[in-house]
Every structure is written in structure tokens, then in C-alpha cells.
Amino acid sequence: MTCVIGFKAKDENKIYIGADTIGSTNYTKENRKDGKVFASGDFTIGFAGSYRMGQVLQYKLDVPAQKDSQTDHGYMATTFIDAVRRLFDKNGIMGVDHDNKEFGGLFLVAYKNELYRIDYDFQVGIGSEDFTAIGSGGEVALGAMYALNSFDEVGPTEKVTMSILAAMDLTPFVGGDIEIVSHTYVEETAIDKVYDKLSDMTDEDLLEIQEYLDMTICDNNMMALGVDECE
């Protein structure tokens, strides 16, 4: 039982993921040192449910790099999920339901400038709000965050903390301490995208572009000056 909440602070270019630290059954609970939120390569992850699933994600997840042809969401829905499915299958995490369909786990992922929710059927969701939450305390935390988000004077870490505290007070299986991990991203500008494309080009490609630009500038100058050739 758990409360994990993610919050996207656009003005800081950061995504915060926070969670409680209680591991519990229907009868007992334990405050654990091994947390539910961590960074793993390019990803920041917060999980609900199986601690073993979280440990496998934290220490064994290996995802191939994103291709230039992939959108961020396309990358997450294919390359990332394919890596997670292989990981779960290899390490005994993958389950099979009564319809013989495979299922995994529930966790949040911050990648680049987006917060994703990965569900049991491996769908990759992006919420319309700048926050989302999972776990037995998730609904209470969502309600708290919805109210807190209208107060600009309350900082991101305070919003995440107060939302989890609400779940601790109002649900039976959320408790212990609160851990928050921040994920910093850089908004890519149009110039950045052009630079990335140019850096992948050969010298021959760059020479062709330069020749085309020179011809375009020449044509524009001739039209503007009313002359037949460039100097």
C-alpha cells in the first residue's frame, strides 16, 4: 500500500516525484529504508505495489537510446515499454490474468519534460493536469494537490509533501517518512532541434546546404536591387 505523487513544476523545469516509505500488509506495516522513488539513467521512477518490481526497475532497467525519428511518447510506448516487459519477464515480475493476458505493475516515470503513468497493462498515460498519483492513497493525494495547485505561493516540494500528508492522515496504509526526488529537464528550442540535425550531417550535406543558402541569398539580393547577377 502506497502513495506516490508526481508534480510538474514548469517554471523550474523540474518534475518532482514523492512517496511515503511504509511497506504494509492487511495486518502489519514497516517503515522501510529502501524507498519507492529513484533515478535510473534518464528516468526518474516512483512505484506502487511490489517492492521487488521497484528494485528490478531501479537496478536492472536498461533502455536503448531514443531514435531521432521517435517522439518522446512514441519512445516511451515502444522502446521503453519493450525493455520493461523483457525485464519483468526475465526476473519473474510478469503476471498472467484469468484471460491469459500478461500484466506488470503501476509506476510513474519522469522522462525529459513529461510525467508518465505506466499502468498494469503497460499503457503509457499522460494526464491533462501537471500532476498525477498512484497507490492506495493516490485519490486523496490527488484531491489535495488539486486544491494546493491554485496557490502559487506554495512551492512544489511543499505541495507534494502536503498531498502525501493528507493521504497519511486519511487512509490506513500510507505512512512513515516522505521521500521526494526531483527530475530536471531542458526545454528544447527550435534552434536546438536544428543544431541536433546539423550535428548529424556529413561535410557533403553541410556543403550542399551552404551552396543552397548562398544561391537563395543571391536571388533575393538580385530581386531587391533589380540586377541580373550577384557581386
C-alpha positions as CSV (number, residue, x, y, z in Angstrom):
1,M,0.0,0.0,0.0
2,T,1.4,3.3,-1.0
3,C,1.1,6.9,-2.0
4,V,3.2,8.1,-4.9
5,I,2.6,11.5,-6.5
6,G,4.3,13.4,-9.3
7,F,4.2,17.1,-10.0
8,K,5.5,19.0,-13.0
9,A,6.9,22.4,-12.0
10,K,7.1,24.1,-15.4
11,D,8.6,27.4,-14.1
12,E,11.5,25.4,-12.6
13,N,11.9,22.9,-15.5
14,K,11.6,20.1,-12.9
15,I,9.3,17.2,-12.2
16,Y,9.0,16.1,-8.6
17,I,8.0,12.6,-7.6
18,G,7.4,11.9,-3.9
19,A,6.2,8.9,-1.9
20,D,5.7,7.6,1.6
21,T,8.1,4.9,3.0
22,I,5.7,2.4,4.5
23,G,5.5,-1.2,3.4
24,S,2.4,-2.9,4.6
25,T,0.1,-5.9,4.6
26,N,-3.5,-6.1,5.8
27,Y,-2.2,-6.7,9.3
28,T,1.2,-5.1,9.7
29,K,3.4,-2.2,8.4
30,E,7.1,-1.4,8.3
31,N,8.9,1.8,7.7
32,R,11.5,0.9,5.1
33,K,14.9,2.4,4.2
34,D,14.7,1.2,0.6
35,G,12.5,3.8,-1.0
36,K,9.8,3.9,-3.7
37,V,11.3,6.8,-5.7
38,F,14.7,6.8,-7.5
39,A,16.6,7.9,-10.6
40,S,17.5,5.3,-13.1
41,G,19.5,6.5,-16.1
42,D,17.5,9.2,-18.0
43,F,14.4,8.3,-15.9
44,T,13.0,9.1,-12.5
45,I,10.6,6.5,-11.3
46,G,8.1,6.1,-8.4
47,F,6.4,2.8,-7.9
48,A,3.4,1.4,-6.1
49,G,2.9,-2.2,-5.1
50,S,5.7,-4.8,-5.3
51,Y,9.0,-3.7,-3.8
52,R,10.7,-6.4,-5.9
53,M,9.3,-4.8,-9.1
54,G,10.7,-1.4,-7.9
55,Q,14.1,-2.9,-7.1
56,V,14.3,-4.6,-10.6
57,L,13.4,-1.2,-12.2
58,Q,16.0,0.6,-10.1
59,Y,19.0,-1.7,-10.5
60,K,18.4,-3.7,-13.8
61,L,16.5,-1.5,-16.2
62,D,18.4,-0.9,-19.4
63,V,16.6,1.0,-22.1
64,P,18.1,1.7,-25.6
65,A,18.5,5.3,-26.5
66,Q,15.8,7.3,-28.2
67,K,16.0,7.5,-32.0
68,D,15.7,10.8,-33.8
69,S,12.7,9.5,-35.7
70,Q,10.8,8.8,-32.4
71,T,8.6,11.2,-30.5
72,D,9.0,11.2,-26.7
73,H,5.7,9.5,-26.2
74,G,6.3,7.1,-29.0
75,Y,9.7,6.2,-27.4
76,M,8.1,5.6,-24.1
77,A,5.2,3.5,-25.5
78,T,7.5,1.3,-27.6
79,T,11.2,1.2,-26.7
80,F,10.8,1.9,-23.0
81,I,7.9,-0.5,-22.5
82,D,9.5,-3.2,-24.6
83,A,12.6,-3.0,-22.2
84,V,10.3,-3.1,-19.2
85,R,8.4,-6.1,-20.4
86,R,11.6,-8.0,-21.1
87,L,12.9,-7.1,-17.7
88,F,9.7,-8.2,-15.9
89,D,9.6,-11.5,-17.9
90,K,13.2,-12.3,-17.2
91,N,13.0,-11.5,-13.4
92,G,9.7,-13.2,-12.5
93,I,7.7,-10.0,-12.2
94,M,5.4,-10.5,-15.2
95,G,1.9,-11.8,-14.2
96,V,-0.8,-13.5,-16.2
97,D,-4.5,-12.8,-15.6
98,H,-7.5,-15.2,-15.9
99,D,-7.8,-14.2,-19.6
100,N,-4.2,-15.3,-20.1
101,K,-3.1,-11.7,-20.7
102,E,0.2,-10.5,-19.3
103,F,0.3,-7.7,-16.7
104,G,3.0,-5.7,-15.0
105,G,2.9,-3.1,-12.3
106,L,1.9,0.5,-11.6
107,F,4.5,3.3,-11.6
108,L,5.2,6.9,-12.5
109,V,8.1,7.9,-14.8
110,A,9.6,11.3,-15.5
111,Y,11.4,11.4,-18.8
112,K,12.6,14.6,-20.4
113,N,9.9,17.2,-19.8
114,E,6.9,14.9,-19.3
115,L,5.4,12.9,-16.4
116,Y,4.0,9.4,-17.5
117,R,1.8,6.9,-15.7
118,I,2.5,3.3,-16.6
119,D,-0.4,1.0,-15.8
120,Y,-0.7,-2.7,-15.3
121,D,-1.5,-3.3,-19.0
122,F,1.7,-1.3,-19.9
123,Q,-0.2,1.6,-21.3
124,V,1.7,4.9,-21.2
125,G,-0.6,7.7,-20.0
126,I,-0.1,11.5,-19.9
127,G,-2.5,13.3,-17.7
128,S,-4.1,16.7,-18.7
129,E,-3.0,18.1,-15.3
130,D,0.5,18.8,-14.2
131,F,0.2,16.1,-11.5
132,T,-0.9,12.5,-11.0
133,A,-0.8,10.0,-8.2
134,I,-1.0,6.2,-7.7
135,G,-1.4,3.8,-4.8
136,S,-4.0,3.3,-2.1
137,G,-3.6,6.9,-1.0
138,G,-3.5,8.3,-4.5
139,E,-7.0,9.6,-4.7
140,V,-6.7,11.6,-1.5
141,A,-3.3,13.0,-2.6
142,L,-4.8,14.0,-6.0
143,G,-7.6,15.9,-4.3
144,A,-5.2,17.6,-2.0
145,M,-2.9,18.5,-4.9
146,Y,-5.8,19.8,-7.0
147,A,-6.6,22.3,-4.2
148,L,-3.0,23.2,-3.4
149,N,-2.1,23.8,-7.1
150,S,-4.1,27.0,-7.2
151,F,-1.7,28.6,-4.6
152,D,1.4,29.9,-6.4
153,E,3.0,30.8,-3.1
154,V,3.2,27.1,-2.1
155,G,6.3,25.6,-3.6
156,P,6.5,22.3,-5.5
157,T,8.1,20.3,-2.7
158,E,5.6,21.6,-0.2
159,K,2.7,20.7,-2.5
160,V,4.0,17.2,-2.9
161,T,4.6,16.8,0.9
162,M,1.2,18.2,1.9
163,S,-0.6,15.9,-0.6
164,I,1.1,12.8,0.8
165,L,0.5,14.0,4.4
166,A,-3.2,14.2,3.5
167,A,-3.1,10.6,2.4
168,M,-1.3,9.6,5.6
169,D,-4.0,11.2,7.7
170,L,-7.0,10.0,5.8
171,T,-6.0,6.5,4.5
172,P,-4.9,3.5,6.6
173,F,-1.9,2.2,4.6
174,V,0.2,5.3,3.9
175,G,2.8,6.4,6.5
176,G,6.4,6.7,7.6
177,D,8.6,9.3,6.1
178,I,8.3,11.2,2.8
179,E,10.9,11.0,0.1
180,I,11.0,13.3,-2.9
181,V,13.2,13.1,-5.9
182,S,13.4,15.9,-8.5
183,H,14.0,15.3,-12.2
184,T,15.5,18.3,-14.1
185,Y,14.8,18.8,-17.8
186,V,15.7,21.3,-20.5
187,E,13.1,22.6,-22.9
188,E,14.4,22.0,-26.4
189,T,14.0,25.1,-28.6
190,A,13.7,25.2,-32.4
191,I,17.3,26.2,-32.6
192,D,18.3,23.2,-30.5
193,K,16.5,20.9,-32.9
194,V,18.2,22.4,-35.9
195,Y,21.6,22.1,-34.3
196,D,20.9,18.5,-33.5
197,K,20.1,17.8,-37.1
198,L,23.2,19.7,-38.4
199,S,25.5,17.8,-36.0
200,D,24.4,14.5,-37.5
201,M,25.1,15.7,-41.1
202,T,28.2,14.9,-43.2
203,D,30.5,17.5,-44.6
204,E,28.9,16.9,-48.0
205,D,25.5,17.6,-46.6
206,L,26.6,20.8,-45.0
207,L,28.3,22.0,-48.2
208,E,25.1,21.4,-50.2
209,I,23.1,23.4,-47.6
210,Q,25.7,26.2,-47.7
211,E,25.5,26.3,-51.5
212,Y,21.7,26.4,-51.4
213,L,21.8,29.3,-48.8
214,D,24.3,31.2,-51.0
215,M,22.0,30.9,-54.0
216,T,18.9,31.9,-52.1
217,I,20.7,35.0,-50.7
218,C,21.9,35.8,-54.2
219,D,18.5,35.5,-55.7
220,N,16.9,37.7,-53.0
221,N,19.6,40.4,-53.5
222,M,19.1,40.4,-57.2
223,M,15.3,40.9,-56.8
224,A,15.7,43.6,-54.2
225,L,18.4,45.5,-56.2
226,G,16.9,44.9,-59.7
227,V,20.2,43.5,-61.0
228,D,20.9,40.4,-63.1
229,E,23.8,39.0,-61.2
230,C,25.3,38.9,-57.7
231,E,28.6,40.7,-56.9
